[in-house]
Amino acid sequence: MNSVSNLKKCLVELERYTAIHCYLDNDLAGRKTVETIAGFCGNRVTDHSECYYNYKDLNDYLRGKRR
């Protein structure tokens, strides 16, 4: 999923997976999206945004660009 706006389209597809790893933005939209996915898919969801909590998103973390 390359945008949280695609969430509704993805939820049905996510049902097929036994593990879902989320690397979403460290903002309200990212947190809400992880909550929605977890509410739909349960304990199969792992939120990895804490790994780059000082950064806006995973891309900024990989580039070393802090907020």
Summary of the structure (lengths in Angstrom):
residues: 67
radius of gyration: 12.1
end to end distance: 23.1
largest distance: 35.3
contacts: 155
relative contact order: 0.18
helix: 57%
strand: 9%
